[in-house]
């Protein structure tokens, strides 16, 4: 089953796992838990905007897209700054995304 979203609301979180190495996670708050996706085609300008946003108040976005059926390995910081696997998130291919005001 392929999941599609149209004009869904969420936040874009930046995760740093090594010096200068970032991952972008699209989080959708819901009633039971936070649904998290890895956007595979996020624009460089939106990545930059997300990095400049205060982590305490992540970038609020509205997006459309569909799940690819693939998973992305998330990384977490390590003592040697190499980053290591810390789970997987479903990939989502965005058809549109914009910052909510």
PAKOL-852670 format. One record per atom (N, C-alpha, C): residue in three letters; atom name; x, y, z. Coordinates in nm, 3 decimals. Layout:
N
NUFI  type  atom        x        y        z
NUFI   ALA    CA        X        Y        Z
...
# end
This chain:
101
NUFI  type  atom        x        y        z
NUFI   UNK     N    0.084   -0.119    0.000
NUFI   UNK    CA    0.000    0.000    0.000
NUFI   UNK     C    0.087    0.124    0.000
NUFI   UNK     N    0.066    0.211   -0.096
NUFI   UNK    CA    0.142    0.335   -0.105
NUFI   UNK     C    0.063    0.445   -0.036
NUFI   UNK     N    0.129    0.514    0.054
NUFI   UNK    CA    0.064    0.622    0.128
NUFI   UNK     C    0.095    0.754    0.059
NUFI   UNK     N   -0.009    0.833    0.035
NUFI   UNK    CA    0.005    0.964   -0.029
NUFI   UNK     C   -0.047    1.071    0.066
NUFI   UNK     N    0.022    1.185    0.070
NUFI   UNK    CA   -0.021    1.299    0.151
NUFI   UNK     C   -0.046    1.418    0.060
NUFI   UNK     N   -0.150    1.495    0.091
NUFI   UNK    CA   -0.182    1.617    0.018
NUFI   UNK     C   -0.207    1.728    0.119
NUFI   UNK     N   -0.128    1.835    0.108
NUFI   UNK    CA   -0.139    1.950    0.198
NUFI   UNK     C   -0.137    1.911    0.345
NUFI   UNK     N   -0.050    1.818    0.380
NUFI   UNK    CA   -0.035    1.775    0.520
NUFI   UNK     C    0.054    1.873    0.595
NUFI   UNK     N    0.032    1.883    0.725
NUFI   UNK    CA    0.114    1.972    0.807
NUFI   UNK     C    0.214    1.890    0.887
NUFI   UNK     N    0.332    1.949    0.905
NUFI   UNK    CA    0.435    1.883    0.982
NUFI   UNK     C    0.545    1.982    1.017
NUFI   UNK     N    0.652    1.930    1.073
NUFI   UNK    CA    0.769    2.011    1.102
NUFI   UNK     C    0.891    1.942    1.043
NUFI   UNK     N    0.989    2.023    1.006
NUFI   UNK    CA    1.114    1.972    0.950
NUFI   UNK     C    1.221    1.985    1.057
NUFI   UNK     N    1.274    1.872    1.101
NUFI   UNK    CA    1.374    1.869    1.206
NUFI   UNK     C    1.510    1.839    1.144
NUFI   UNK     N    1.613    1.907    1.193
NUFI   UNK    CA    1.750    1.884    1.148
NUFI   UNK     C    1.821    1.801    1.255
NUFI   UNK     N    1.879    1.691    1.213
NUFI   UNK    CA    1.954    1.604    1.303
NUFI   UNK     C    2.100    1.606    1.260
NUFI   UNK     N    2.190    1.642    1.352
NUFI   UNK    CA    2.334    1.647    1.323
NUFI   UNK     C    2.396    1.520    1.379
NUFI   UNK     N    2.463    1.442    1.293
NUFI   UNK    CA    2.524    1.318    1.343
NUFI   UNK     C    2.676    1.321    1.334
NUFI   UNK     N    2.732    1.424    1.273
NUFI   UNK    CA    2.877    1.440    1.263
NUFI   UNK     C    2.902    1.585    1.225
NUFI   UNK     N    3.023    1.633    1.244
NUFI   UNK    CA    3.052    1.772    1.207
NUFI   UNK     C    3.018    1.796    1.060
NUFI   UNK     N    2.924    1.887    1.036
NUFI   UNK    CA    2.887    1.921    0.898
NUFI   UNK     C    2.800    1.819    0.828
NUFI   UNK     N    2.752    1.717    0.900
NUFI   UNK    CA    2.668    1.613    0.839
NUFI   UNK     C    2.528    1.619    0.900
NUFI   UNK     N    2.429    1.642    0.815
NUFI   UNK    CA    2.293    1.663    0.861
NUFI   UNK     C    2.198    1.562    0.799
NUFI   UNK     N    2.092    1.533    0.873
NUFI   UNK    CA    1.979    1.456    0.821
NUFI   UNK     C    1.855    1.541    0.845
NUFI   UNK     N    1.760    1.533    0.755
NUFI   UNK    CA    1.638    1.611    0.766
NUFI   UNK     C    1.523    1.514    0.784
NUFI   UNK     N    1.444    1.537    0.888
NUFI   UNK    CA    1.336    1.446    0.922
NUFI   UNK     C    1.205    1.523    0.921
NUFI   UNK     N    1.109    1.472    0.848
NUFI   UNK    CA    0.977    1.532    0.839
NUFI   UNK     C    0.889    1.464    0.944
NUFI   UNK     N    0.839    1.541    1.040
NUFI   UNK    CA    0.762    1.486    1.151
NUFI   UNK     C    0.619    1.537    1.142
NUFI   UNK     N    0.526    1.443    1.152
NUFI   UNK    CA    0.383    1.477    1.152
NUFI   UNK     C    0.326    1.441    1.289
NUFI   UNK     N    0.288    1.541    1.366
NUFI   UNK    CA    0.226    1.508    1.495
NUFI   UNK     C    0.091    1.440    1.473
NUFI   UNK     N    0.064    1.336    1.548
NUFI   UNK    CA   -0.067    1.272    1.542
NUFI   UNK     C   -0.109    1.231    1.683
NUFI   UNK     N   -0.223    1.170    1.695
NUFI   UNK    CA   -0.282    1.144    1.826
NUFI   UNK     C   -0.204    1.043    1.910
NUFI   UNK     N   -0.145    0.943    1.847
NUFI   UNK    CA   -0.081    0.837    1.925
NUFI   UNK     C    0.071    0.851    1.932
NUFI   UNK     N    0.132    0.892    1.825
NUFI   UNK    CA    0.277    0.904    1.822
NUFI   UNK     C    0.314    0.998    1.707
NUFI   UNK     N    0.439    1.035    1.702
NUFI   UNK    CA    0.483    1.120    1.592
NUFI   UNK     C    0.524    1.034    1.474
NUFI   UNK     N    0.463    1.058    1.360
NUFI   UNK    CA    0.497    0.989    1.238
NUFI   UNK     C    0.616    1.062    1.177
NUFI   UNK     N    0.722    0.987    1.144
NUFI   UNK    CA    0.844    1.048    1.094
NUFI   UNK     C    0.882    0.987    0.959
NUFI   UNK     N    0.927    1.077    0.868
NUFI   UNK    CA    0.968    1.035    0.735
NUFI   UNK     C    1.100    1.100    0.698
NUFI   UNK     N    1.170    1.038    0.602
NUFI   UNK    CA    1.294    1.094    0.549
NUFI   UNK     C    1.265    1.145    0.408
NUFI   UNK     N    1.261    1.279    0.389
NUFI   UNK    CA    1.234    1.333    0.255
NUFI   UNK     C    1.357    1.318    0.164
NUFI   UNK     N    1.340    1.249    0.052
NUFI   UNK    CA    1.454    1.218   -0.035
NUFI   UNK     C    1.487    1.329   -0.134
NUFI   UNK     N    1.396    1.422   -0.155
NUFI   UNK    CA    1.421    1.525   -0.256
NUFI   UNK     C    1.399    1.666   -0.200
NUFI   UNK     N    1.445    1.690   -0.080
NUFI   UNK    CA    1.433    1.821   -0.017
NUFI   UNK     C    1.527    1.919   -0.085
NUFI   UNK     N    1.479    2.037   -0.115
NUFI   UNK    CA    1.562    2.137   -0.186
NUFI   UNK     C    1.672    2.191   -0.095
NUFI   UNK     N    1.783    2.231   -0.155
NUFI   UNK    CA    1.894    2.287   -0.079
NUFI   UNK     C    1.853    2.413   -0.004
NUFI   UNK     N    1.766    2.494   -0.064
NUFI   UNK    CA    1.724    2.618    0.002
NUFI   UNK     C    1.642    2.589    0.128
NUFI   UNK     N    1.558    2.486    0.123
NUFI   UNK    CA    1.480    2.450    0.241
NUFI   UNK     C    1.569    2.386    0.348
NUFI   UNK     N    1.668    2.309    0.305
NUFI   UNK    CA    1.764    2.253    0.401
NUFI   UNK     C    1.836    2.364    0.475
NUFI   UNK     N    1.880    2.465    0.401
NUFI   UNK    CA    1.950    2.577    0.462
NUFI   UNK     C    1.859    2.652    0.559
NUFI   UNK     N    1.736    2.674    0.518
NUFI   UNK    CA    1.640    2.743    0.604
NUFI   UNK     C    1.616    2.664    0.733
NUFI   UNK     N    1.605    2.532    0.722
NUFI   UNK    CA    1.583    2.446    0.839
NUFI   UNK     C    1.704    2.450    0.933
NUFI   UNK     N    1.825    2.454    0.876
NUFI   UNK    CA    1.947    2.459    0.960
NUFI   UNK     C    1.955    2.590    1.037
NUFI   UNK     N    1.902    2.698    0.982
NUFI   UNK    CA    1.907    2.829    1.047
NUFI   UNK     C    1.797    2.848    1.151
NUFI   UNK     N    1.703    2.756    1.157
NUFI   UNK    CA    1.590    2.767    1.249
NUFI   UNK     C    1.631    2.717    1.387
NUFI   UNK     N    1.581    2.783    1.490
NUFI   UNK    CA    1.607    2.742    1.629
NUFI   UNK     C    1.555    2.599    1.649
NUFI   UNK     N    1.640    2.506    1.695
NUFI   UNK    CA    1.596    2.367    1.716
NUFI   UNK     C    1.477    2.354    1.812
NUFI   UNK     N    1.462    2.450    1.902
NUFI   UNK    CA    1.350    2.445    1.996
NUFI   UNK     C    1.216    2.472    1.928
NUFI   UNK     N    1.220    2.538    1.812
NUFI   UNK    CA    1.098    2.565    1.736
NUFI   UNK     C    1.123    2.528    1.590
NUFI   UNK     N    1.114    2.399    1.557
NUFI   UNK    CA    1.144    2.352    1.420
NUFI   UNK     C    1.059    2.421    1.315
NUFI   UNK     N    1.108    2.417    1.193
NUFI   UNK    CA    1.043    2.479    1.079
NUFI   UNK     C    0.909    2.409    1.051
NUFI   UNK     N    0.800    2.486    1.055
NUFI   UNK    CA    0.668    2.431    1.027
NUFI   UNK     C    0.643    2.435    0.877
NUFI   UNK     N    0.598    2.321    0.823
NUFI   UNK    CA    0.580    2.310    0.679
NUFI   UNK     C    0.444    2.250    0.644
NUFI   UNK     N    0.405    2.270    0.520
NUFI   UNK    CA    0.289    2.204    0.460
NUFI   UNK     C    0.346    2.133    0.337
NUFI   UNK     N    0.308    2.005    0.321
NUFI   UNK    CA    0.370    1.927    0.213
NUFI   UNK     C    0.272    1.831    0.148
NUFI   UNK     N    0.309    1.789    0.029
NUFI   UNK    CA    0.241    1.681   -0.042
NUFI   UNK     C    0.349    1.586   -0.091
NUFI   UNK     N    0.315    1.459   -0.098
NUFI   UNK    CA    0.413    1.361   -0.145
NUFI   UNK     C    0.362    1.220   -0.124
NUFI   UNK     N    0.446    1.125   -0.162
NUFI   UNK    CA    0.408    0.985   -0.144
NUFI   UNK     C    0.528    0.904   -0.096
NUFI   UNK     N    0.497    0.803   -0.017
NUFI   UNK    CA    0.603    0.715    0.034
NUFI   UNK     C    0.660    0.633   -0.081
NUFI   UNK     N    0.791    0.610   -0.077
NUFI   UNK    CA    0.858    0.538   -0.185
NUFI   UNK     C    0.855    0.387   -0.166
NUFI   UNK     N    0.827    0.342   -0.044
NUFI   UNK    CA    0.833    0.199   -0.015
NUFI   UNK     C    0.971    0.156    0.031
NUFI   UNK     N    1.067    0.250    0.032
NUFI   UNK    CA    1.204    0.221    0.076
NUFI   UNK     C    1.228    0.285    0.213
NUFI   UNK     N    1.335    0.243    0.278
NUFI   UNK    CA    1.373    0.296    0.409
NUFI   UNK     C    1.508    0.366    0.399
NUFI   UNK     N    1.527    0.465    0.485
NUFI   UNK    CA    1.654    0.538    0.495
NUFI   UNK     C    1.712    0.510    0.632
NUFI   UNK     N    1.841    0.477    0.637
NUFI   UNK    CA    1.908    0.453    0.765
NUFI   UNK     C    1.941    0.586    0.830
NUFI   UNK     N    1.896    0.603    0.953
NUFI   UNK    CA    1.929    0.723    1.030
NUFI   UNK     C    2.060    0.700    1.103
NUFI   UNK     N    2.134    0.806    1.122
NUFI   UNK    CA    2.260    0.797    1.194
NUFI   UNK     C    2.254    0.882    1.320
NUFI   UNK     N    2.333    0.843    1.419
NUFI   UNK    CA    2.343    0.920    1.542
NUFI   UNK     C    2.490    0.950    1.568
NUFI   UNK     N    2.514    1.055    1.645
NUFI   UNK    CA    2.651    1.097    1.677
NUFI   UNK     C    2.721    0.991    1.761
NUFI   UNK     N    2.852    0.980    1.741
NUFI   UNK    CA    2.934    0.889    1.821
NUFI   UNK     C    3.053    0.967    1.876
NUFI   UNK     N    3.124    0.907    1.971
NUFI   UNK    CA    3.238    0.973    2.034
NUFI   UNK     C    3.349    1.005    1.934
NUFI   UNK     N    3.365    0.922    1.831
NUFI   UNK    CA    3.471    0.945    1.733
NUFI   UNK     C    3.423    1.028    1.614
NUFI   UNK     N    3.302    1.084    1.622
NUFI   UNK    CA    3.247    1.173    1.520
NUFI   UNK     C    3.223    1.104    1.385
NUFI   UNK     N    3.208    0.972    1.387
NUFI   UNK    CA    3.187    0.898    1.263
NUFI   UNK     C    3.040    0.879    1.230
NUFI   UNK     N    2.956    0.876    1.331
NUFI   UNK    CA    2.814    0.850    1.310
NUFI   UNK     C    2.791    0.700    1.296
NUFI   UNK     N    2.683    0.651    1.355
NUFI   UNK    CA    2.649    0.509    1.343
NUFI   UNK     C    2.500    0.493    1.323
NUFI   UNK     N    2.463    0.380    1.268
NUFI   UNK    CA    2.322    0.354    1.240
NUFI   UNK     C    2.239    0.360    1.368
NUFI   UNK     N    2.121    0.423    1.357
NUFI   UNK    CA    2.035    0.439    1.474
NUFI   UNK     C    1.889    0.414    1.438
NUFI   UNK     N    1.864    0.327    1.344
NUFI   UNK    CA    1.727    0.298    1.305
NUFI   UNK     C    1.700    0.336    1.160
NUFI   UNK     N    1.576    0.319    1.120
NUFI   UNK    CA    1.536    0.347    0.982
NUFI   UNK     C    1.406    0.427    0.982
NUFI   UNK     N    1.391    0.506    0.877
NUFI   UNK    CA    1.266    0.581    0.855
NUFI   UNK     C    1.219    0.555    0.713
NUFI   UNK     N    1.087    0.553    0.692
NUFI   UNK    CA    1.035    0.541    0.556
NUFI   UNK     C    1.072    0.666    0.475
NUFI   UNK     N    1.106    0.646    0.349
NUFI   UNK    CA    1.136    0.758    0.260
NUFI   UNK     C    1.006    0.815    0.204
NUFI   UNK     N    1.006    0.948    0.185
NUFI   UNK    CA    0.894    1.013    0.119
NUFI   UNK     C    0.949    1.102    0.008
NUFI   UNK     N    0.887    1.092   -0.109
NUFI   UNK    CA    0.923    1.180   -0.221
NUFI   UNK     C    0.821    1.292   -0.226
NUFI   UNK     N    0.870    1.414   -0.207
NUFI   UNK    CA    0.781    1.530   -0.201
NUFI   UNK     C    0.744    1.578   -0.341
NUFI   UNK     N    0.616    1.616   -0.356
NUFI   UNK    CA    0.573    1.680   -0.479
NUFI   UNK     C    0.563    1.831   -0.457
NUFI   UNK     N    0.547    1.871   -0.329
NUFI   UNK    CA    0.550    2.013   -0.294
NUFI   UNK     C    0.575    2.025   -0.144
NUFI   UNK     N    0.638    2.136   -0.106
NUFI   UNK    CA    0.660    2.166    0.034
NUFI   UNK     C    0.678    2.316    0.047
NUFI   UNK     N    0.617    2.373    0.149
NUFI   UNK    CA    0.631    2.517    0.172
NUFI   UNK     C    0.630    2.542    0.323
NUFI   UNK     N    0.691    2.653    0.360
NUFI   UNK    CA    0.698    2.691    0.501
NUFI   UNK     C    0.564    2.753    0.541
NUFI   UNK     N    0.512    2.706    0.654
NUFI   UNK    CA    0.387    2.764    0.705
NUFI   UNK     C    0.420    2.890    0.784
NUFI   UNK     N    0.339    2.991    0.770
NUFI   UNK    CA    0.360    3.117    0.843
NUFI   UNK     C    0.282    3.116    0.971
# end
